[in-house]
Amino acid sequence: MNKEAKQWVAVVGLVFRGDLLLAMRRAPDRDAGAGIWEAISGRVAAGEDPLVAVIREIAEESGLSTEVHPAPIDSYAAMRGAEPMTVIVYRAEYRAGELRCSEEHDACRWCTLAEFAELGAPPRLVEAAKNGLRWRTR
């Protein structure tokens, strides 16, 4: 019998405030990506729409109110440990609220795209953020 691997589905919310992007550093005790700078991300629950998931994740992890563009700006295959994962990236615009870090992150800050790259964010995420910023200025 051929067992198929579990396939995770994750969403990423690139939250912009003007030309600044919200960067979050994963807490050192996290099981995946500990210590890396990223955007807001999380898994899609069974039966959950990815757009609903990214709106939920942004609110849970940052406390911010945003407007999320419903069309993804990127999607790609990745690995979560030894298991395959599909990542769907959305662009969001800050609307209101005070930024706070969730327990999943030990630092958060608004930064330019250049600073985001210098923090060591994953290259695919940096490219998606560049595309997200260009999309806003069209």
C-alpha positions, 0 to 999 in steps of 0.5 A, spaced: 500 500 500 502 506 498 501 512 503 501 519 501 505 524 505 501 529 509 501 535 505 501 542 510 497 548 507 500 555 510 498 562 509 503 568 509 500 575 510 505 580 508 503 586 512 505 593 509 504 600 512 506 605 506 513 602 504 514 599 510 513 591 511 512 588 518 517 583 520 516 578 525 522 573 528 520 566 530 521 565 538 527 560 539 522 555 542 518 554 535 518 547 532 519 550 525 524 556 523 526 558 530 530 565 530 528 567 523 525 573 521 519 572 517 512 575 515 506 573 519 504 566 517 500 560 520 497 553 518 490 553 514 485 549 518 482 543 515 476 546 511 478 553 512 479 558 506 486 560 506 483 567 505 480 567 512 486 563 515 490 569 513 486 574 516 485 570 522 493 569 523 494 577 522 489 578 527 492 573 532 499 574 531 500 582 531 493 585 534 493 589 527 486 590 523 488 590 516 485 589 509 487 583 505 487 583 498 483 577 496 488 574 490 494 571 493 501 574 490 505 568 490 504 560 492 510 555 492 512 548 495 516 548 501 518 543 506 516 543 514 521 539 517 520 532 513 513 534 510 511 537 504 507 544 505 504 549 500 505 556 502 500 561 499 502 569 500 497 574 501 498 582 501 495 586 507 495 593 508 495 596 515 488 599 517 489 600 525 491 597 532 497 597 536 503 592 534 504 586 539 508 580 538 504 573 539 508 568 543 510 565 536 515 571 536 520 574 540 521 580 536 517 584 531 518 591 527 516 595 521 522 595 516 524 597 509 524 591 504 532 592 504 532 591 512 527 585 511 532 582 506 538 584 511 535 581 517 535 574 513 528 573 511 527 567 506 529 569 499 522 567 496 519 571 502 523 577 500 521 576 493 514 576 494 514 582 499 518 586 493 512 584 488 507 586 494 510 593 494 510 593 486 503 591 486 501 597 491 504 602 487 501 600 480 
